[in-house]
């Protein structure tokens, strides 16, 4: 039983109801490869609307959630609220949450553990900046971020890891399929050694650095790339061809 290909579309802070209806239109038209799991990350204010209107073969994810059931945490959303409206996924630790909002490895790991304990599936993001890559620290950073999560959780069955080379997001620099495969492979080897061979073999690792309709097929053919976390392209009809990269 191989790892099921999983493609996430992270809308980030984008969308109006009119735009969302267009996106839902091309997702419904598809056709989407039935062998690929599809999850769209939607701004909190539209989660209920999208969950109610998305086709049955497309899952809906929040882009963030806090590590508490409820309380005095202004502006935050809890996993219980997400479950209450039928949302089963959450994206945590995205590079923008880490860089712009200062979220630490530890906080992200705590949020991952809390979301899992409340029955959510998690896309947990990891990845290095251009400075870290140029300093030869790619693996060190990615392993450190993964270790923080491993310190907090035991069961990885509802976790998808998303490797996002921050230096390849909207910078004009892109990782070649071979570069991406190398990081995925070394990450899987690290997981095998430091967590368990079973987790390493089963956990799905998405690639998330400037994936487009043009490069998705070659990226998707790499042995250790089990899907994508797509940003801007998930707002456009080309997202369908990215979902179908393995066809």
N, C-alpha and C positions, 0 to 999 in steps of 0.2 A: 504494500500500500504506500504509494508515494505521497509526498506533501502536496496538498491541494493548493493550486495557484490562487493567490489572493491579491486583488487590486483595490487599493483605497484611493478615493478622491478627496483631497483636503481642500475645501472651498475657501478656507481662511476667512478673513473678514470681507466677504464678497457676497453679493446677491440681493435682489429685491424679489418680491413675489412674482413679478413679470418675468424676470430672468430665471427664477427657479422653475417656473412653469415651462420655459423653453428647455431647460436642462432635463427636467422630468420627461419632457416630450421625446428627446432623442434617446434617453435611457429606455423608455417604453418601446420605442421603435426598434432599438437595438439592430439586429438581434445580438444578445450577449451570450458568450460561450458558457454553456451550462456547467462546464467543468471548472469554471473560475468563480471564486467567491468575490462579490463586489460589495464594498462598504463606502458610503459617502459621508464625509465629515462636514457637518452643517453648523452654521452659527446658532448659538443657543436659542435665540429668539424665533428661529424658524424650525426648530427640531420637530415640534408637534405637527406643524403643517406638512413638512416633508414626510414624516413617518406615516401620516394619514394618506398621502398622495403618491408615494413612491411605488414602483412596481414590486411585486412580491419577491422577485429575485435580486433585489437591491436592499442591503442592510443600511441602517442609519447609525452614525456615530456622533457623539458630542466631541468637541475639540479640546475639552478640558473638563475636569471635575475635581472637587476638593476631597480631603481625607477625613471628612466628618459627615455624619448623617444629616445634621441640621445645626442651626445655631447662629451666633452673631458673626457672620462672615459675609459682609456686604459685597454683593457683586458675584458671589460664587454659586456654583451649582453642585448638588450632591448626587452621588450615584443612585440614591433612593428616588430622587426626583426623576432621573433619567429612566429608571425602571418603571416608574409610575406612568410614564407616557409611552411605554413600549420600546424605548431605545435600549439596545443591548450591547452597544460598543462605545468605547471612548478612546480618543487619541491623547496620549500623555507624553510629556517630555519633548515636545516638538522644539526644534532649535530656536524658534522665535520665542517660545515660553522661557527657554533657558537664557537666551541672550538679551531680549528686550525686557522681559519681566523678572529676570534674575533668579529663576527657579534653580535650586541646587540639585545635585545628583540625589541627595538624601530625601529631599522633599518629593521629588518625582517618584522615587522608589516607594515612599510611604503612600503616595497617591495610587500607584499601581497596585500595591498590596490591598489597599482599602477597596478599590474598585473591584478587584477580583473576588474579595471576600463578600461583596454584595452582589455577585452574580453577573458582573459585566465582563465582556471580552475586551482586551486591551491591545491597542497598537502602541507599543512603547518605542519611542524614537531615540536614537543615539547617533553620534556623528561628530566629526572634528571640523574646526575652522581652518581657513587658509593658513593662518599663522602656525597653527598646530601641525598642519600637514607639512608646511615648509621646514618646520623644525624637526621633522621625522618622527612626530609623536602620534600619528594616526592611530596605530594599534593601541598604544598606551591609553589614549583618551577613550576609545571605544570599549576597551576591556574594563576600564575604570567605571564607566557609566553602566555597563552590563553587570559588573560586580555589585554595584550599589543595589540594583534590583534583586540580584541573586541573594543578597543579605536579608531581604525582606520577604521573599516568597519561596515556597517549596514546589508548588504545582504550576508548571509552565503550559499546561494544555490549552489554556484560554489566552495565551500571550502570543502576539505576532511582534517580532522585532522589526523596526524599520531603520535601516542604515541610511542616513542622509548625510553625505559629505557636504557640510555647510558651505564649503568653498565652491561647490558646483550648483548652488541654488541661486539662480538669477545673476550670476557673475560673468556669464559668457564662457566660463571654464567648465568643461564636462569631463567626467571620468569616462574612460573608454570601457567597453564591456569587460575587457580583460582586467583593468584596474578594479572595477567594481567586484568582479568575481574573486579577485585575490583577497580583498577585504572580507567578503562574505565567507570565503573558505577559511581564512585564518580565524575569523570570529567563531565559526562552527567548530574548528579544532580547539579553540580556547574553551568553548562551552563543554566540549567532550571531556577535556582534562579537568576543568574547574567546577563543573556542575555535574554532568553525567553524560555518557555516550548516548543514552536513551533520549535525553532532552535534546542533545545536539542533532540527533537524527530526525527528531520529530518537529522541532520548532521551525516555524516559517520565518524567513528573513527577507523582508521587502527591500528593494532599492528605491531611494528617493532623491535623486539629484538630476533635475531637468530631464525627466522622462517625457518623450513626445511620441506621436504616432510613427515618426520616422525611425527612431532608435529602439522602440519597444521590443520588436521581434528579436533583434540580436541580443539585447540585454536579457530578455526572457528565456533565451536558449541556454544561458549559462547554468551550470550544474547546481550552484548554491544560491541562485537568485530565485526566490519562490513567489515573486510578485513585485508590485510597485506601490509606492505612496506618491501620488501625483498631485501637484499643486495646480498652477494656472491652467494646464491642459484639461483638468477635470471639469472646467466650466465650459468647455467647447466640445462640439460633436466628435472631435478626434479621440476623445476619451473612450468611445466605443471601440476604436481600433486598438487602443492600448489594452483594454480589457481582453480583447481577442488576440493578444500577441502570441499565444501558444497554439492558435488554430492553424 
